[in-house]
Amino acid sequence: MRRALLLSPEPPYPLAGGGALRTASVLHYLAQRYQVDLVVFRQPGAHDPAGEIPPGLVRRTFIIDLPPTRRGDVARRVRNVRRLVRGVPPLIDRFAGFDTQIERLIEGNQYEVGVIEHFWCAAYGDVISRVCERTVLDLHNVESVWHERNAAAESGSIRLAHRAFASAAHRLERRWLPNFSEILTASEHDRIVVLGMVPEARVKVYPNAIPLPPRFAAAREEAIAFSGNLEYHPNISAVRFFCREVWPRLRERWPRLVWRLIGKNPQAVMEWTTGDARIETTGPVADAVAELARARIAVVPILAGSGTRLKILEAWGAGVPVVATPMGAEGLPVDDGRHLLLAEGGEAFAAAVSRLLESPDLCAQLAQAGRELLERRFTWEKAWESLNL
């Protein structure tokens, strides 16, 4: 049987977070066509990634253990200052320097195709090309665009840092992207950006997608929900914006309403959520879609990012209507008022949420249209139709 290699900086399982979902979708696609060897990095203290993967999905799992790093705001700032001095974007350095170890792990093997997940590991394209007939880079985001947009959503030193990281990422993108046989992007916007940097590249849109969830019959609670890794920078800026500009308006108008934050690392947003009994944090959950299904509305007040937002797909899967910023819905083929409501600015966003709270019929219409769009275009099986690996 033909063989494929998949190299990922994060485990595809458990299916928690957009990165894992996208990587797992590629893994399942490959597993139907190849015997797959997986090279995956493990954070200090994390579970064995091989033990989380469904049986029979991979032939072998090679694990690279990352060195420990200090956590906390001070340690993070120190690391970022060092990165600025060296001109290296975040996470590129975290996964760098393992060339020899990867060479040893895959030595003596030959693969029809090798896929690298995330730009953070794009430097290993040369390493895997020695044993792979074709090499593919799956860009979860266009890193330079990601930093540019985070800069636009921030101020002061954080804005300056993101601008510097955007320039550094752009230099690396122009150096590394031409080395791959094919590049996958999550949206048409990202595909155009990549072609602007590397006109000769073969770039294909592979949309973000999720396994089709069952239809939920959960009783809706008097809650609106936001889901995601709360340590992820675009999610931090989204929570900050919502807390400052949207939630006070909703809190006053709807005295029984709860705002629920679903996802790991709630400590990253405690600065804005602590002290309000009507803001709930769940911490990590086994099934984000099932948790979203408990709410009346999903809010996606994203101000920065790249690619497309899996949190919208999960809300559609849960049968929950969505209110999003234009940035939050970027890359998705949606019509405002049909698949979701779009709103920009605190007053408009609060008004859109209130409109849905006042109209169960509109909620049902948006939820149904979103679910139908998910089933037509954004399940794993539908997304696989765009691949030819």
PEUR-V750036 format. One record per residue. RES is the residue in one small letter. PSI is psi in whole degrees, 0 to 359 (999 if undefined). Layout:
res-><RES RES>
psi-><PSI PSI>
//
This chain:
res-><m r r a l l l s p e p p y p l a g g g a l r t a s v l h y l a q r y q v d l v v f r q p g a h d p a g e i p p g l v r r t f i i d l p p t r r g d v a r r v r n v r r l v r g v p p l i d r f a g f d t q i e r l i e g n q y e v g v i e h f w c a a y g d v i s r v c e r t v l d l h n v e s v w h e r n a a a e s g s i r l a h r a f a s a a h r l e r r w l p n f s e i l t a s e h d r i v v l g m v p e a r v k v y p n a i p l p p r f a a a r e e a i a f s g n l e y h p n i s a v r f f c r e v w p r l r e r w p r l v w r l i g k n p q a v m e w t t g d a r i e t t g p v a d a v a e l a r a r i a v v p i l a g s g t r l k i l e a w g a g v p v v a t p m g a e g l p v d d g r h l l l a e g g e a f a a a v s r l l e s p d l c a q l a q a g r e l l e r r f t w e k a w e s l n l>
psi-><148 156 148 152 134 124 124 138 347 149 144 341 146 160 74 111 155 322 314 319 317 316 317 324 319 318 315 323 311 320 336 347 343 163 125 130 131 126 120 143 146 130 152 132 358 161 164 115 328 327 343 343 134 140 141 358 325 155 310 147 121 128 130 118 127 146 154 150 155 140 169 161 318 312 321 319 318 315 318 326 316 321 319 319 320 349 39 125 155 143 336 314 329 323 13 159 12 22 310 318 318 318 317 321 322 4 137 359 158 135 143 323 143 129 131 127 136 143 335 332 14 336 340 7 319 322 310 339 340 340 2 135 322 148 139 134 122 106 104 326 162 110 319 320 319 314 322 318 325 323 318 333 355 185 170 219 329 319 315 320 315 324 319 319 327 317 317 318 321 319 317 324 316 334 317 325 323 348 354 148 327 149 134 135 160 346 163 324 314 324 316 320 315 317 329 329 320 81 333 356 151 109 131 142 120 103 149 145 166 157 138 116 161 162 130 140 24 143 131 131 165 69 148 149 145 133 150 169 113 0 350 129 314 329 325 312 328 315 317 313 313 319 322 319 336 309 318 322 316 321 321 320 329 87 345 357 140 141 118 125 117 119 170 165 46 341 338 342 14 334 329 342 338 139 358 110 345 9 119 145 134 337 191 142 152 329 100 326 315 323 319 327 344 341 164 327 144 131 137 74 48 135 350 161 186 169 215 160 114 337 331 317 319 322 317 319 328 352 33 133 155 138 126 155 159 321 322 327 5 139 350 141 71 152 127 128 350 307 335 178 133 140 140 131 153 314 315 322 315 321 322 318 316 322 318 321 332 348 89 326 317 321 313 320 314 317 319 317 321 316 318 319 320 312 327 327 342 25 163 314 320 320 324 336 339 355 151 63 999>
//
